[in-house]
């Protein structure tokens, strides 16, 4: 079978197009994998930023006295 691919015109053409298809598939896979990695990195960065914001807010709340905490909560909660 390899002899047929290497000696006939049709075999050489098929082998050439199979090689081109393999290169295109490899390039596509590389782009796909890098995009997936970038999306994962962006998701992790967003999670870390949200956690940082949450900790900053918790620190601010811990530093408030009771009156300041009541004033802040009254802005968000209605009777």
ABEGO torsion letter per residue (X at the ends): XAAAAAABAAAAAAAAAAAAAAAAAAAAAAAAAAAAAAAAAAAAAAAAAAAAAAAAAAAAAAABBAAAAAAAAAAABBX
